Every structure is written in C-alpha cells, then in structure tokens.
Amino acid sequence: MHSDVLIIGAGLGGLSAGAYLSQKGVHVTLIEEQSQVGGYAIAFQRDEFVFDVALHAIPACGPEQPFHNLLTQLNIVDEITFIKLKDAFNVNLGNYNFLIPNSFSEFFKILITEFPDEKEGLVKLQSYLYKIGNLYYNTVEGESGIINIISRFLPKIPDFLTNSYSSTDTFLSKYAKNERLKSLLYQAAVFFGEPMSQFPAINFIVMFYLLFDTGMYTIKNGGQALTNALERKIIEHNGTIIKNMRVESIQTKKNRATSVILNDGRKIHCHSIISGMNTPDLVNHLISDQSISDTYMEMVDSFKSSLSILQLHLGLDCPVEELGIKYYLNIFFPDDDIDASIYKQNNSSMIDGYSVIAPGINYPNGYSGNCRILSVVGGVSGEKWINLDPVTYKNHKTEAINDILNKLEIQYPTIRKHLKTIDLATPHTFKPEQKPVHTGHY
C-alpha cells in the first residue's frame, strides 16, 4: 500500500491537513486509533441528551477573520454555522462576579469604570494590546504580506524577544497593580492551564487579541459538525481514513520517513508523514532511526505533561435557566488568586477553577435537549488518574463527581434535584489504548 502523505492521528489538525492536501491532488491516508475521528471535536449521546465535548468558544470566526478564512480555504465554510456569543465570559472570583463583554473596547471601558484608580495603566494596556497583538498574530500566522511583515515587525523584534522571555505576571504588572484586575485580564487561564507567573507574555498577548478583538463564537451543533465536514471533504477527494488502527513504528532511510508499520502488521509506504502525536511519544516510540541527536532527545525528554481535564456532562429535567444560569460560558475560581488555583489543580486529581457551559443559552434550537444540558470542565493532573487500578479508578470517579456537584451546589443550590443523566470523562477516558469508560446514570 502506498500514499503520498500519511497522517498519524485524525483529530482536527490531522483532518484539516488531510482535507487541504487532498483537495490539492495529494493522496492522503489518515491513521486513527480511535473508533471515530475528530479527537475532542465530537459529540456523544446519553439517554435523550447529545453532549458536545469541545469547541465551546472559538475566536476569529467572523467574515474575513482567521478561522473563517481557514474553513474557506478548506471549502467547508458553507457547511458550518457560526454563532457569536452575546457575552464572552461570566467570571466569578469567589463572591465577586464580573460579566466580560464580547468586545475589546467595551471590556476595557467596563474595567476602567470598575477600577478607576487603574485608568492610566488600562488605557496604555489597551493601546498596546491592540497594536502589538495584531502585529504579532499577523506575523506568526502569515496574515500579512512579507513586505508588510518586514516593515512592521523588524523594528519590534526587541519588544518581541522581551515578551517571549517575560511572564504574563511581569507583563501585566507594568500596567495593573490590583490583583483582582490582573485576574480578570487573565481569566481565560482556565483554558491555558498555566499560572500567570509561568505563562509567556507573548502567548498571552496573542491569545488576548484573538479572544477579544476578533470576538468569540460557537459552532451550531458543536465540534462534531466541523469534524463531519472535514471527514466528508477528505473522502470526497479520494483520501483514505483508517480507524481503530495504531501506527507501531515509522521506518526511515537516510533521515527521511519512508513508511509506517501498523499494529496489524501492514506496511504503508509514503513520501511524507504528518504526525498529530506529542513529540516525546513520536521520537521515543515510533522513530527507529538512531540519527536523532542526543541534544534534541534531551530537550524532548525535558518536556512536561500539560494540564489534563475532568469533564462532567449533566442532563437535567428542566431548562438551565431554572437553576439560575443566565450565561453561555461561566468561569469560577475560589478567589482572586488564580495562580494559586492553577498550581493546586496541576498537582491534584480534583478540579479547582472550572468553567460551566450552557449551550441552550446561546442557541436553544440546537442539538437534542441542549436547553437542558451543562458541561463542566476543570483542569487536573493527568498523572493522578492514568495509572489507577480499576477499583480505585471507579471509586475516584464517584469522588470526583461528588466533588464537582458540591462545587456546583454553591452556585446553583437546586442542581442535584434536577439531575437525570451524568457522564464524567477523565484523563483515563481519553487514554489512547483504553476504551472510554463512562459513569452513565447517577
């Protein structure tokens, strides 16, 4: 068997690469070890409820914006319906509540009203983020022409390097003194999984620009709609998708990938390979060529695992509004000290900061029962979950469910009375060699 390009992993990255290349006349073969493609961008059904796993909030989906442009290049933009969020996030820092608008300028306007003593710094920060965020993003993503990039970016290289090596905490401290204000600016940390003191300023600047200047959107019928469109496009252009199959090794010759061996013994020859795997697993387990330098291997082995998640899906017997939920996306931290919360959950099997997504608030006529579902997402240490024995794992899931429900009860006191269906996904659920284990009815 032969393919021009072989793609390991059919998550959104692999599917996007496959869709793009196949439309250019390149024969692609995607190898996916799960029974379905899409990675986290999938939906699943429990009882009468259809739950959306990921892509709850996406920036830059408006006309002529980057994500919209990407789907246009993939020729699937007409198959996807984007819905702009009315508000970006409802943020709770302990008992303090702040509704962040889905607008860059409006966000700063409200912050200045809320923190009048910080006005001077906020005005400077707003101007800086707007100018430099746009420049950094367009440079990295290639949205500007090469001449424009050179003329605009070269004078800013010292600034770029400073922000690359500085933490977000150091960066924000130049403009804001109030810790609560800094936390509000960094509230999307629930998605970053890194404390402000360790998150590179350059990453924060680009993410902030994307989240608030381009606006936040969601996809009607969830990430599964995007996955389906990409899969159809690959098949339409004679690409091959092999599911329930794992790549055991990559064969190389003179430092060039030439073929892969699958776990059923088949060999697929190819000209190039695109890998969606994490780099340590790729170079340590799949590549047989010994020419990889010791220096590179040492760097790869120094990588640490990123934050993993618990994701609790709830089906209710009533619309979410009856619980007092007013907003599509709600973020909760115990107090103003977001860094402390992130440090805690990075070393724990239980969530601390978390988000609550209520799809029916933003598009009540979406997929089945979505006006009566909630998805709760919180960061945890994956290492605390992956190696649990079956009995301990089952007990730990029950403990985690109760821990999350106890937290939710503080915000929504009647929630336990309205539960019909509960499903908890853990780091173990998404472990490749394991079949998903779900809690089912509670």
C-alpha positions in Angstrom: 0.0 0.0 0.0 1.3 3.5 -0.9 0.2 7.0 0.0 1.7 10.4 -0.9 1.3 11.7 2.6 0.5 9.6 5.7 -1.1 11.4 8.6 -0.9 10.0 12.1 -4.0 11.0 14.1 -7.3 12.2 12.8 -8.0 15.0 15.3 -8.8 18.4 13.9 -5.2 19.0 13.0 -4.9 15.8 11.0 -8.3 16.2 9.4 -7.5 19.8 8.4 -4.2 18.8 6.9 -5.9 15.9 5.1 -8.7 18.0 3.7 -6.3 20.7 2.5 -3.8 18.3 0.8 -6.4 16.0 -0.7 -8.1 19.0 -2.5 -4.6 19.8 -4.0 -4.5 16.4 -5.6 -2.3 14.8 -2.9 -3.3 11.2 -1.9 -3.5 11.2 1.9 -4.0 8.3 4.3 -5.1 9.1 7.9 -4.5 6.5 10.7 -6.7 6.9 13.7 -6.5 4.5 16.7 -10.0 5.5 18.0 -13.2 4.3 16.5 -14.1 7.8 15.3 -12.2 10.8 14.0 -12.2 14.3 15.4 -10.3 14.0 18.6 -12.1 16.2 21.2 -14.3 17.8 18.5 -17.0 15.2 18.8 -20.5 14.7 20.3 -21.9 11.7 22.1 -25.4 10.7 23.3 -26.5 9.6 26.7 -30.3 8.9 27.0 -32.1 11.7 25.2 -29.2 14.2 25.6 -26.5 14.9 23.0 -23.3 16.4 24.6 -20.7 18.4 22.8 -17.2 17.6 24.0 -15.2 20.6 22.8 -15.1 23.8 20.7 -17.5 25.6 23.0 -15.9 29.0 22.4 -13.7 29.9 19.4 -12.3 33.3 18.4 -11.9 34.8 14.9 -14.9 33.1 13.2 -16.4 36.2 11.6 -16.1 37.0 7.9 -12.6 37.6 6.8 -11.3 36.6 10.2 -8.6 33.8 10.5 -10.7 30.8 11.5 -13.4 31.7 9.0 -10.7 32.1 6.3 -9.2 28.7 7.2 -12.5 27.0 6.6 -13.0 29.0 3.4 -9.6 27.5 2.2 -10.8 24.1 3.1 -14.1 24.7 1.2 -16.3 23.8 4.1 -17.2 27.3 5.4 -20.7 27.0 3.9 -21.3 23.8 5.9 -20.6 25.4 9.3 -22.9 27.8 11.1 -21.0 30.2 13.5 -23.0 31.8 16.3 -21.4 34.8 18.0 -21.6 34.9 21.8 -23.6 37.8 23.2 -21.1 38.0 26.2 -17.7 36.5 26.3 -17.4 35.1 29.8 -19.2 35.4 33.2 -16.3 35.3 35.6 -16.6 34.6 39.3 -13.7 35.1 41.7 -15.1 33.9 44.9 -18.1 36.0 45.6 -17.1 38.7 43.1 -18.9 38.5 39.8 -17.9 40.2 36.5 -19.5 39.9 33.1 -16.9 40.3 30.4 -18.4 41.6 27.1 -17.5 40.1 23.7 -15.8 43.3 22.7 -12.3 44.5 23.1 -13.1 48.2 23.6 -16.2 47.5 25.7 -14.2 45.2 28.0 -11.7 48.0 28.8 -14.4 50.6 29.2 -16.1 48.5 31.9 -12.7 47.7 33.6 -11.9 51.4 33.8 -15.3 52.0 35.4 -14.8 49.2 37.8 -11.2 50.1 38.7 -11.0 53.9 38.3 -7.6 54.1 40.1 -6.1 51.9 37.4 -7.4 54.0 34.4 -4.0 55.3 33.3 -2.5 51.8 33.1 -5.5 50.3 31.5 -5.6 52.9 28.7 -1.9 52.2 28.0 -2.5 48.4 28.1 -5.5 48.6 25.8 -3.5 50.6 23.2 -0.5 48.3 23.5 -2.5 45.0 23.2 -4.5 46.3 20.2 -1.4 47.3 18.2 1.1 44.7 19.2 -1.4 41.8 19.4 -2.5 42.4 15.9 1.1 42.7 14.7 2.3 39.5 16.5 -0.7 37.5 15.3 -0.5 38.5 11.7 3.3 37.9 11.7 3.1 34.4 13.2 0.1 33.3 11.1 1.3 34.9 7.9 -1.9 37.0 7.5 0.1 39.9 6.2 2.3 40.0 3.1 6.1 39.6 3.5 6.9 43.2 2.8 4.3 44.4 5.4 5.7 42.0 7.9 9.3 43.1 7.4 8.5 46.8 7.6 6.2 46.5 10.7 7.8 43.6 12.6 11.6 44.2 12.4 11.5 47.4 14.5 9.6 45.4 17.1 12.0 42.5 17.5 13.5 43.7 20.8 10.0 44.1 22.2 9.0 40.6 20.8 12.0 39.0 22.5 11.3 40.7 25.8 7.7 39.4 25.7 8.9 35.9 24.8 11.1 35.6 27.9 8.9 37.6 30.3 5.9 36.0 32.2 2.4 37.3 31.9 2.6 38.4 35.5 5.6 40.5 34.8 3.9 42.0 31.7 0.6 42.8 33.4 2.3 44.2 36.5 3.6 47.1 34.3 0.0 48.2 33.7 -2.1 46.9 36.6 -1.4 46.9 40.4 -4.7 45.5 41.6 -4.6 41.7 41.9 -8.3 41.3 41.1 -7.9 43.4 38.0 -4.9 41.2 36.8 -7.0 38.1 37.4 -9.8 39.5 35.3 -7.4 40.2 32.5 -6.1 36.6 32.8 -9.4 34.9 33.5 -9.1 32.7 30.4 -6.4 30.9 32.3 -9.0 28.2 33.0 -8.2 27.2 29.3 -4.4 27.9 29.4 -3.7 25.6 32.3 -0.6 27.6 33.3 -0.2 30.1 36.1 0.3 33.8 35.2 3.8 33.6 36.6 4.8 30.9 34.1 2.7 31.7 31.0 4.9 33.6 28.4 3.7 37.2 27.9 3.9 36.7 24.1 1.3 33.9 24.3 -1.0 36.0 26.5 -0.8 39.0 24.1 -1.7 36.9 21.1 -4.5 35.0 22.9 -6.0 38.1 24.4 -6.1 39.8 21.0 -7.7 36.8 19.4 -10.3 36.3 22.3 -11.4 39.8 22.5 -10.7 41.8 19.3 -12.0 39.2 16.9 -14.9 38.1 19.1 -15.9 34.7 20.5 -18.2 32.3 18.6 -19.5 28.8 18.9 -20.5 26.3 16.2 -24.1 25.3 15.8 -24.4 21.6 16.7 -20.9 21.7 18.2 -17.5 20.4 17.1 -19.0 17.3 15.6 -20.3 19.4 12.7 -16.8 20.6 11.9 -15.4 17.0 12.2 -18.1 15.7 9.9 -17.4 18.3 7.2 -13.7 17.7 7.2 -14.1 13.9 7.0 -16.6 14.3 4.1 -14.1 16.5 2.3 -11.3 14.0 2.6 -13.4 11.1 1.4 -14.8 13.2 -1.4 -11.3 13.8 -2.7 -10.3 10.1 -2.5 -8.4 10.3 0.7 -8.2 7.2 2.9 -9.2 7.1 6.6 -8.3 4.0 8.6 -9.9 3.9 12.1 -9.3 1.5 15.0 -5.7 1.2 13.9 -2.4 2.3 15.5 1.0 3.1 14.0 3.6 0.9 15.7 6.7 2.3 14.0 8.0 4.8 11.5 10.6 3.4 9.1 13.3 5.8 7.9 16.1 5.8 5.4 18.8 8.4 5.3 16.9 10.6 7.8 13.8 10.5 5.7 10.5 8.8 6.6 9.6 6.2 4.0 6.9 4.0 5.6 5.0 3.0 8.7 4.1 -0.3 10.2 0.6 -0.7 11.6 -0.4 -2.8 14.6 -2.0 -5.4 12.3 1.4 -5.9 10.5 0.6 -3.9 7.4 3.2 -1.6 5.9 2.3 1.6 4.2 4.9 3.4 2.0 4.8 7.2 1.8 6.7 10.2 0.7 6.0 12.3 3.8 4.4 11.9 7.3 2.4 14.4 9.3 2.2 13.5 13.0 -0.5 14.6 15.4 1.2 12.8 18.3 3.0 14.5 21.1 6.7 14.8 20.3 8.1 12.7 23.2 6.0 9.7 22.2 6.8 10.2 18.5 10.6 10.2 18.8 10.9 7.8 21.7 8.5 5.1 20.5 7.9 5.4 16.7 11.0 6.6 15.0 13.6 3.8 14.6 16.3 5.9 13.0 19.1 6.5 15.5 20.3 9.7 13.9 18.3 12.0 16.2 20.9 13.9 18.2 21.4 13.4 21.9 20.8 17.2 22.4 17.4 17.0 20.7 16.5 13.9 22.7 17.4 15.6 26.0 15.3 18.6 25.1 12.3 16.4 24.2 12.7 14.4 27.4 12.6 17.6 29.4 9.1 18.3 28.3 6.4 18.0 31.0 2.9 16.9 30.6 0.3 19.6 30.1 -2.7 20.1 32.3 -5.4 17.5 31.7 -9.1 17.8 32.4 -12.2 16.4 34.0 -15.3 17.0 32.0 -18.7 16.4 33.7 -21.7 16.4 31.4 -25.1 16.8 33.0 -28.6 16.2 31.6 -31.4 18.0 33.5 -35.2 17.6 33.8 -35.6 21.4 33.3 -34.1 24.3 31.3 -30.8 25.5 32.7 -32.4 29.0 33.4 -34.5 27.4 36.2 -31.2 26.8 38.1 -30.4 30.5 37.8 -28.0 30.1 34.9 -28.1 33.2 32.7 -24.9 32.9 30.5 -23.5 30.5 28.0 -20.0 30.4 29.5 -19.3 30.8 33.2 -15.9 30.7 34.8 -15.3 30.1 38.5 -12.2 30.5 40.7 -12.2 30.3 44.5 -10.9 33.8 44.9 -8.7 36.5 43.2 -5.6 34.3 43.3 -5.8 32.5 40.0 -2.2 31.3 40.1 -2.8 29.5 43.4 -5.8 27.7 42.0 -3.9 26.6 38.9 -0.9 25.4 41.0 -3.3 23.4 43.1 -5.1 21.7 40.3 -1.9 20.9 38.4 -1.0 18.7 41.4 -4.4 17.3 42.2 -6.9 14.8 40.8 -9.8 17.2 41.6 -10.7 20.4 39.9 -10.4 23.9 41.5 -11.0 26.5 38.8 -13.6 25.4 36.3 -16.0 26.5 33.5 -19.7 25.8 33.1 -21.0 25.8 29.5 -24.8 26.0 28.9 -25.3 25.6 25.1 -29.0 26.3 25.2 -28.4 29.8 26.4 -26.7 30.7 23.1 -28.6 28.5 20.6 -31.8 27.0 22.2 -32.8 25.2 19.0 -29.5 23.2 18.6 -29.0 19.5 19.1 -31.1 17.2 21.2 -32.1 18.5 24.7 -29.4 21.2 24.7 -31.5 23.7 26.6 -31.3 21.1 29.5 -27.6 20.3 29.5 -24.5 21.6 31.1 -20.8 20.7 30.6 -18.4 21.4 33.4 -14.7 21.5 32.6 -11.8 21.8 35.1 -8.1 21.2 35.0 -6.4 18.3 36.9 -3.1 16.4 36.9 -3.3 13.6 34.3 -0.7 11.6 36.2 -3.0 11.3 39.2 -5.6 9.5 37.1 -3.8 7.5 34.3 -2.3 4.7 36.4 -5.1 4.0 38.8 -6.2 0.3 39.1 -9.8 -0.4 38.0 -11.3 -0.5 41.5 -9.6 2.7 42.7 -10.4 4.4 39.4 -14.1 3.7 39.8 -14.2 5.0 43.4 -12.2 8.0 42.3 -14.7 8.8 39.6 -17.5 8.7 42.1 -15.5 11.0 44.4 -14.8 13.4 41.6 -18.4 13.6 40.5 -19.5 14.4 44.1 -16.7 17.0 44.4 -17.8 18.8 41.3 -21.5 18.6 42.2 -20.7 20.1 45.7 -19.0 23.0 44.0 -21.9 23.5 41.6 -24.4 23.4 44.5 -22.7 26.5 45.9 -23.6 28.4 42.7 -26.8 26.6 41.8 -28.4 25.2 45.1 -31.1 23.1 43.4 -29.0 21.4 40.8 -29.0 17.9 42.4 -32.8 17.8 42.4 -32.9 18.2 38.6 -30.2 15.6 37.5 -31.3 13.0 35.0 -28.0 11.9 33.4 -24.4 12.2 34.5 -21.3 11.4 32.4 -17.8 12.0 33.6 -14.7 12.0 31.3 -11.3 11.8 32.9 -7.7 11.7 31.6 -8.2 7.9 31.6 -11.2 8.2 29.3 -9.0 9.7 26.6 -6.0 7.4 27.1 -5.5 6.0 23.6 -5.1 2.3 24.5 -8.2 2.3 26.6 -11.9 2.3 25.6 -13.9 5.2 27.1 -15.4 4.4 30.5 -18.5 6.4 31.3 -20.4 6.8 34.5 -23.8 6.6 32.9 -26.8 7.3 35.2 -26.2 8.9 38.6 
